[in-house]
Amino acid sequence: MADRRALDLDSLAISDRFRLFNFTRRDDHVAYLWVLRAMDRLREVHQVQVDAGQVQAALSELARLHDEVPTFDGNLRDRLDALHADGVLHRFDDASRAGNLVRYRNRQSVYQFSELGYWAYTSVEGLLAARIQDANLSRLVFSDILEDLKALAAANRAGEGEQVYRRLSRLDSVMEDMGRRSAHFHVTLGEIIRSTDASPETFLRYKNALLTHMSEFMAELDRYLPRLATAVRDVEASGLASLLDRAAAADERPFMDRHERLEDWRRRWSVLRAWFAPEGPEESRAAELRNATRIAVSGVIALLRQISEAQRGGVNRATQLRHLAEWVWNAPDEGAAHALMGAAFNLRSARHLGTAHEDTEQISPRATWWDAPGVEVSVTLFRSGKAPTPGVPTPVRGNPGARAALRREQAAERAAEREAAGHLT
């Protein structure tokens, strides 16, 4: 659902949201992160709008628990203002916090998270908290999904709107979690396979548990997939229109009207249906996940065989890289070292080319490479990197044989004319 909504944003909205992550690109990005952690700590105790003094007190509490908290030498307000400029925080002037005339004359600002700013902060914290040990494919979730689908069909037939909403909400959360888990697991598995050249010990230590985990997941999915497809069709047979209407009626999101809630639940149900019972010849997403897991098992087995053979033969990727590094180090000069590395890794110099459009006012300078129209590039510029030139004039071709034949013909004609003139006299 989130990725579909993201596709509807224009370039300006995307730029505004990327600006929320500016604090991660600053030199003291760790200090900004701890400021936001202090703001989040205050938010947890229902202190939504806080001033710089309260943030400083929260930082002091965090410093007693964590040695990594930096010290702020009177520039905490500047950092809060910078976060406000990025859109992560809202800033308000609160005159009620001024206890005397001097403090009233000074700016008494309070800060609170913006909605999108809090999303940006939690996404950064989620990235920092990601661990490879958390990756897994939950095989126990299929029985819960089947139970919820059966209860959903029964509640829809009985006309229990609130129960329909509860079951649909739970199914939506479970499907989102399962999709996130599967994507996380396969990305992590690819990372493990890619990094085994440097540390095969980690892979060999967990290979049995990994193969068992994936095999049990595929077996459980094969056992439940036909039953889940039947349960999805049973829910639709109970009345899909009434089911979605009851879910939208029980939905309590105040910032969406009934039509928007109905469309939202219709999209969510289409996603759930695509997981287990798609229409037409296309495979379900669960079947695609099963195929991807089966391919991953084959890749793990092939990698295990490769590592075993490398350890038995004594030559692996790490050994090859060490030999290559030794050759590069012993190269006679820098050019030879670059040539050796280029041959080893198939490196070539990057060749970029581009020309200006004939009508510069026709193309907006804010247009991206994807949206701007293309321009014609000459073959000479593409192949050699040099702009085409007219060049020197082509020399006139010489043909002495033809010239000699023309001279002989001309001499013969003149001789004939002189002989004819002699006969006239």
C-alpha positions in Angstrom: 0.0 0.0 0.0 2.8 2.4 0.9 4.6 2.0 -2.4 1.4 2.7 -4.4 0.8 5.9 -2.6 4.5 6.9 -3.1 4.1 6.6 -6.9 1.4 9.3 -6.9 3.8 12.0 -5.5 5.2 14.5 -7.9 8.9 15.6 -8.0 8.3 18.6 -5.8 6.6 16.6 -3.1 9.4 14.0 -3.3 12.0 16.7 -2.9 10.2 18.1 0.1 10.2 14.7 1.8 13.8 13.9 1.0 14.6 17.3 2.7 13.5 15.7 6.0 16.6 13.5 5.9 19.0 16.5 5.6 20.1 16.0 9.2 21.6 12.6 8.2 24.0 14.3 5.7 25.5 16.9 8.0 28.9 16.6 9.5 27.5 16.3 13.1 24.6 14.0 12.1 25.0 11.9 15.2 24.4 15.0 17.4 21.1 15.7 15.5 20.1 12.1 15.9 20.5 12.3 19.7 18.5 15.6 19.7 15.6 13.7 18.0 16.0 10.8 20.4 15.6 13.3 23.3 12.5 14.7 21.6 11.1 11.2 21.2 11.8 10.5 24.8 9.7 13.5 25.8 7.0 12.5 23.4 6.7 9.1 25.1 5.7 10.9 28.4 3.2 13.0 26.5 5.3 16.2 26.4 4.5 17.1 22.8 5.6 20.8 22.8 9.0 21.3 24.5 11.6 24.0 24.7 15.4 23.8 24.5 15.7 23.5 28.3 13.5 20.4 28.4 15.4 18.9 25.5 18.7 19.5 27.3 17.3 17.8 30.4 16.3 14.8 28.3 19.7 14.7 26.8 21.3 14.7 30.3 19.1 11.7 31.2 20.2 9.9 28.1 23.8 10.7 28.8 23.6 8.9 32.1 22.5 5.7 30.3 24.6 6.0 27.1 28.2 7.2 26.9 27.7 8.1 23.2 25.6 11.1 23.8 27.5 14.2 22.7 27.8 17.4 24.6 26.1 20.6 23.4 28.0 23.8 24.2 25.1 26.3 24.0 24.2 25.5 20.4 21.2 23.2 21.1 18.7 25.9 20.0 20.6 26.3 16.7 20.3 22.6 16.0 16.6 22.6 16.8 16.1 25.6 14.4 18.0 23.6 11.7 15.7 20.7 12.2 12.8 23.1 12.0 14.2 24.4 8.7 14.3 20.9 7.4 10.7 20.3 8.3 11.4 17.6 10.9 10.2 19.9 13.7 7.5 22.6 14.1 8.5 25.7 16.0 6.1 27.9 17.9 6.6 31.1 20.0 5.0 30.6 23.4 4.9 33.9 25.4 3.3 32.1 28.4 6.7 30.5 29.2 8.3 33.9 29.8 8.6 34.5 33.6 9.9 38.1 33.4 10.3 41.0 30.9 13.8 39.9 29.8 12.7 36.4 28.9 9.6 37.8 27.2 11.8 40.0 25.0 13.9 37.0 24.1 12.4 34.5 21.7 10.6 31.7 23.7 10.3 28.9 21.2 8.8 25.5 21.7 9.3 22.6 19.3 7.4 19.5 18.4 7.6 16.7 15.8 5.9 17.3 12.5 4.0 14.3 11.2 6.3 13.6 8.3 9.3 14.5 10.5 8.5 11.8 13.0 8.1 9.3 10.1 11.6 10.3 8.9 13.1 9.9 12.4 11.5 6.5 12.9 12.7 5.3 9.5 16.2 6.2 10.4 16.0 4.5 13.8 14.5 1.4 12.1 17.4 1.3 9.7 19.9 1.6 12.5 18.1 -1.1 14.5 18.1 -3.6 11.6 20.0 -6.8 12.3 20.7 -9.8 10.2 19.6 -12.1 13.0 16.0 -10.8 12.6 15.5 -12.2 9.1 13.1 -15.1 9.0 10.2 -16.7 7.0 7.3 -17.2 9.4 5.7 -20.6 8.6 3.3 -20.5 11.5 1.4 -17.5 10.1 -0.5 -19.6 7.5 -2.7 -21.3 10.1 -3.6 -17.9 11.6 -4.5 -16.5 8.1 -6.7 -19.5 7.3 -8.5 -19.1 10.7 -9.1 -15.4 10.1 -10.4 -16.0 6.6 -12.9 -18.6 7.8 -14.0 -16.2 10.7 -14.3 -13.3 8.2 -16.6 -15.3 5.9 -18.8 -16.3 8.9 -18.9 -12.7 10.3 -19.9 -11.4 6.8 -22.7 -13.9 6.5 -23.9 -13.0 10.0 -23.7 -9.3 9.2 -21.3 -8.5 12.1 -19.7 -5.3 10.8 -17.3 -4.8 13.7 -16.1 -8.4 13.5 -15.6 -8.0 9.8 -13.5 -4.9 10.4 -11.4 -6.6 13.1 -10.6 -9.7 11.0 -9.8 -7.6 7.9 -7.5 -5.3 9.8 -5.7 -8.3 11.3 -5.4 -9.9 7.9 -4.0 -6.7 6.4 -1.4 -6.4 9.2 -0.4 -10.0 8.9 0.0 -9.8 5.1 2.0 -6.6 5.4 4.2 -8.2 8.0 4.7 -11.4 5.9 5.6 -9.4 2.8 8.1 -7.4 4.8 9.6 -10.5 6.3 9.9 -12.3 3.0 11.6 -9.3 1.3 13.9 -8.9 4.3 14.8 -12.6 4.4 15.7 -12.9 0.7 17.7 -9.6 0.7 19.6 -10.8 3.8 20.2 -14.2 2.2 21.6 -12.6 -0.9 23.9 -10.5 1.4 25.1 -13.6 3.2 25.8 -15.4 -0.1 27.6 -12.4 -1.5 29.8 -12.0 1.6 30.8 -15.7 2.1 34.0 -15.1 0.0 35.4 -13.1 2.9 33.9 -15.1 5.8 32.8 -18.6 4.9 32.8 -19.6 8.6 29.6 -17.7 9.3 27.8 -19.4 6.4 29.0 -22.9 7.4 28.0 -22.3 11.0 24.4 -21.6 10.1 23.9 -23.6 6.9 22.0 -26.5 8.5 19.6 -24.2 10.3 19.1 -22.0 7.2 18.3 -25.0 4.9 15.9 -26.5 7.5 14.2 -23.1 8.0 13.6 -22.7 4.2 12.5 -26.3 3.7 10.0 -26.2 6.5 8.6 -22.9 5.2 8.1 -24.3 1.7 6.5 -27.5 3.1 4.1 -25.5 5.2 3.2 -23.2 2.3 2.6 -26.1 0.0 0.2 -27.6 2.6 -1.8 -24.4 3.2 -1.8 -22.7 -0.2 -4.8 -24.7 -1.7 -6.8 -24.3 1.5 -6.0 -20.5 1.6 -7.1 -20.1 -2.0 -10.4 -21.9 -1.2 -10.9 -19.7 1.9 -10.4 -16.5 -0.1 -13.0 -17.6 -2.7 -15.4 -18.5 0.2 -15.1 -15.0 1.6 -15.9 -13.5 -1.8 -18.9 -15.9 -2.1 -20.3 -14.5 1.1 -20.6 -11.1 -0.5 -17.6 -9.0 -1.3 -19.5 -5.8 -1.8 -21.2 -6.1 1.6 -18.0 -7.1 3.3 -16.1 -4.0 2.1 -19.1 -1.8 2.9 -19.2 -3.1 6.5 -15.4 -2.7 6.9 -15.6 0.9 5.6 -18.6 1.7 7.9 -16.7 0.4 11.0 -13.5 2.1 10.1 -12.9 5.0 12.4 -10.2 7.0 10.5 -11.6 10.6 10.9 -9.5 12.2 8.1 -11.0 10.0 5.3 -14.6 10.0 4.1 -16.6 6.9 3.5 -15.8 6.6 -0.2 -12.1 6.9 0.5 -12.2 4.3 3.2 -14.2 2.0 0.9 -11.6 2.4 -1.9 -8.8 1.8 0.6 -10.3 -1.5 1.8 -11.0 -2.6 -1.8 -7.3 -2.1 -2.6 -6.3 -4.0 0.5 -8.5 -6.9 -0.3 -7.1 -7.0 -3.9 -3.6 -7.3 -2.4 -4.7 -10.1 -0.1 -6.4 -11.9 -3.0 -3.3 -11.6 -5.1 -1.3 -13.4 -2.5 -3.4 -16.6 -2.5 -6.1 -16.6 -5.3 -5.2 -14.5 -8.3 -7.4 -14.3 -11.4 -6.2 -15.6 -14.8 -3.0 -17.6 -15.6 -0.8 -15.5 -13.3 0.7 -17.2 -10.2 -0.2 -16.0 -6.7 2.4 -14.0 -4.8 2.6 -16.9 -2.3 3.5 -19.2 -5.2 6.1 -16.7 -6.4 7.5 -16.6 -2.8 7.7 -20.5 -2.8 9.6 -20.5 -6.2 12.0 -17.8 -5.0 12.6 -19.8 -1.8 13.2 -23.0 -3.8 15.7 -21.1 -6.0 17.4 -19.8 -2.9 17.7 -23.3 -1.5 19.4 -24.4 -4.7 21.8 -21.4 -4.5 22.7 -22.2 -0.9 23.4 -25.8 -1.8 25.5 -24.7 -4.7 27.4 -22.3 -2.6 28.0 -24.9 0.1 29.4 -27.2 -2.6 31.7 -24.4 -3.8 33.0 -23.5 -0.4 33.6 -27.2 0.4 35.6 -27.6 -2.8 37.5 -24.4 -2.2 38.5 -25.5 1.3 39.5 -28.9 0.0 41.6 -27.5 -2.8 43.0 -24.6 -0.8 42.0 -21.9 -3.3 39.1 -19.5 -2.8 38.2 -16.0 -3.7 40.1 -14.5 -0.8 43.3 -16.4 -1.9 42.9 -15.1 -5.4 42.5 -11.5 -4.2 45.6 -11.8 -2.0 47.6 -13.0 -5.0 46.3 -10.2 -7.1 47.1 -7.6 -4.5 50.7 -9.0 -4.3 51.1 -8.7 -8.1 49.8 -5.2 -8.1 52.1 -4.2 -5.3 55.1 -5.7 -7.2 54.2 -4.0 -10.5 57.1 -2.0 -11.9 55.2 1.3 -12.2 51.7 2.8 -11.6 50.6 2.4 -15.2 51.3 -1.4 -15.1 49.4 -1.6 -11.8 46.4 0.2 -13.3 46.5 -2.1 -16.4 46.6 -5.2 -14.2 43.6 -4.1 -12.1 41.7 -3.1 -15.2 42.3 -6.5 -16.8 41.4 -8.3 -13.5 38.1 -6.5 -12.9 37.3 -5.6 -16.5 37.4 -1.9 -15.8 37.3 0.6 -18.6 37.3 4.4 -18.6 33.9 6.0 -18.4 32.8 7.8 -21.5 30.0 10.4 -21.1 28.7 12.6 -23.8 26.0 15.2 -24.1 25.0 18.2 -26.2 22.7 21.1 -25.7 19.3 21.3 -27.3 19.0 23.6 -30.3 16.3 25.7 -28.5 17.4 26.1 -24.9 14.3 28.0 -24.0 12.1 25.1 -25.0 13.4 22.8 -22.3 12.9 23.7 -18.6 16.1 23.6 -16.6 14.2 21.7 -13.9 13.3 18.8 -16.3 14.9 15.5 -15.4 16.8 13.3 -17.8 13.8 11.0 -18.0 11.3 13.7 -19.0 13.5 15.9 -21.2 13.4 15.1 -24.9 16.5 13.6 -26.5 19.0 15.3 -28.8 20.7 13.9 -31.9 24.3 12.8 -31.2 26.7 12.3 -34.1 28.4 9.0 -34.6 31.8 10.7 -34.5 31.1 12.1 -31.0 29.7 8.8 -29.8 32.6 6.6 -31.0 35.6 8.9 -30.5 34.4 11.5 -28.0 35.3 14.4 -30.5 32.8 16.7 -32.1 32.5 16.3 -35.9 34.3 19.0 -38.1 34.0 19.7 -41.8 37.7 18.7 -42.3 40.0 19.7 -45.1 38.7 19.9 -48.7 39.0 16.7 -50.6 41.9 16.8 -53.2 41.0 16.7 -56.9 41.6 13.4 -58.4 44.3 13.2 -61.1 43.8 11.0 -64.2 46.9 11.4 -66.5 45.7 8.6 -68.9 42.4 10.4 -69.7 44.3 13.7 -70.1 46.7 12.1 -72.6 43.9 10.6 -74.6 42.1 14.0 -74.8 45.3 15.7 -76.0 45.8 13.1 -78.7 42.2 13.5 -79.9 42.6 17.3 -79.8 45.9 17.1 -81.8 44.3 14.8 -84.4 41.4 17.1 -84.9 43.7 20.1 -85.4 45.8 18.1 -87.9 42.7 17.2 -89.8 41.6 20.8 -89.9 45.0 21.9 -91.2 45.0 19.3 -93.9 41.5 20.3 -95.0 42.6 23.9 -95.2 45.6 23.0 -97.4 43.3 21.3 -99.9 41.2 24.4 -100.2 44.2 26.5 -101.3 
